[in-house]
Amino acid sequence: MASVVEYKGRKAGYRCGYCDSAEGKVSCGMWAHSMTVQDYQDLIDRGWRRSGKYVYKPVMNQTCCPQYTIRCRSLQFQPSKSHKKVLKKMLKFLAKGEISKGNCEDEPMEPTMEDAVAGDVALINKLDIQCDLQKLKESLECEEKKGRSSKKAESHELIQSQDTEEKLGSGGPSHSIEVHAVPKPGKGADLSKPPCRKAKEIRKERKRLKLAQQSPAGGFEGVQAPREPLSLFLPKAKSSQPKSLEDLMFESLPENASHKLEFTRFLCSSPLEAENPPNGPDCGYGSFHQQYWLDGKIIAVGVIDILPYCVSSVYLYYDPDYSFLSLGVYSALREIAFTRQLHEKTPQLSYYYMGFYIHSCPKMKYKGHYRPSDLLCPETYVWVPIEQCLPSLENSKYCRFNQDPEAVDEGRSKEPDRLQVFHKKAIMPYGVYKKQQKDPSEEAAVLQYARLVGQACSERLLLFRS
């Protein structure tokens, strides 16, 4: 199936949802009647992005808020401290119903719902969290005992429901809320109490025993034993070997956990044609909904495109009643883990595209926190590490990231006459089509389209002309 698009041209002077400028937004767009995943992959690598079936590209040096395509190198990704905090917060909520108080470290939803698309076909459930009651219960109790012993003299600093432990032991839901008061100044270590490292050493010993049980007799440390679910509070990994995203995300939960979180994926309406090549991921390529179900209720939906080289995040929307779970952060981490899972079957699929990075909009700069990541140069369409781009963006909204002044767009349109046109139910090169046209504005529009999509896409996409 060939891609069929209808170029709509340049649109300027309309409202921007990022800075609220009434007339500052400028972009070019086209309606995609159908599109192959390879064509869309090539388009987003030239700064395009879809909103439903409408595919648009900001005019970067003119629009009020330049939008730079950003991708995360998922195979090298390591969660930050704030990411780990979000994952542990989710696990504690699922296990015991604990709701953390304080600021919600979430990421904002996009200013409009234009990127959301509908879905209706179930796909996979491979990422459901597995439960392990005894390990989680022991680790939670160990941490609670440590906390109680160190704060026994100042119990008023911790307000907690009295029936929390009874509900955990009986399997009933627990919805305790912990509120930690600010520590009083001048309070040092109490020598009459056990050293702070005692609980840590116990956990270390538990981990050593666990690894010993997993490894065969006479095994070497360099041989990895089959992985099992990890307990919630394992010792901190050494800096040289940090815990992976999967280790943090797929912690074990008790069988009687307070909440059950499930994930399903659905095929959704979009211009992308579903493809299932033998060398592709098991779920195939195309557009999907990832649904997040909590206790039988849907609380969030993530829209993604699975493409030849990446998982592209299109949109996330969620129930605001559950914003305390930082679902924006959590879903992004799950999608990164999902990208890595797909990479195991499809080696060329290794990137996680997060849409547009808008440095001039404070609420949209969070995408730069997923490292390592790259920004797309708006002039030469090469990827540049974000660390090299940020100094320039501090000085100017619009920047050329490629530091080579001689570099040009290698994929630019060089032979526009080879562009494919779909006219009156016939496919023909633009060189043939233009001989039939007398309107001079027609050629200007077609050449603008060719420049934006590049030579390769112009020869594959069918440009519909009435």
PELINMO-V614149 format. One record per helix or strand of 3 or more residues. SS is the DSSP state (helix for helix, strand for strand). FROM is the first residue (numbers start at 1). LEN is the number of residues. If there is no record, write none. Layout:
# PELINMO-V614149
<<SS | FROM | LEN> <SS | FROM | LEN>>
This chain:
# PELINMO-V614149
<<strand | 4 | 11> <strand | 25 | 11> <helix | 37 | 8> <strand | 49 | 3> <strand | 54 | 5> <strand | 68 | 6> <helix | 74 | 3> <helix | 81 | 16> <strand | 119 | 4> <helix | 133 | 18> <helix | 152 | 6> <helix | 164 | 7> <helix | 197 | 18> <helix | 239 | 3> <helix | 245 | 5> <strand | 261 | 8> <strand | 285 | 10> <strand | 297 | 10> <strand | 310 | 9> <helix | 320 | 6> <helix | 327 | 19> <strand | 351 | 7> <helix | 362 | 8> <strand | 373 | 4> <strand | 383 | 3> <helix | 386 | 10> <helix | 416 | 3> <strand | 420 | 4> <strand | 426 | 4> <helix | 430 | 7> <helix | 440 | 21> <strand | 462 | 4>>
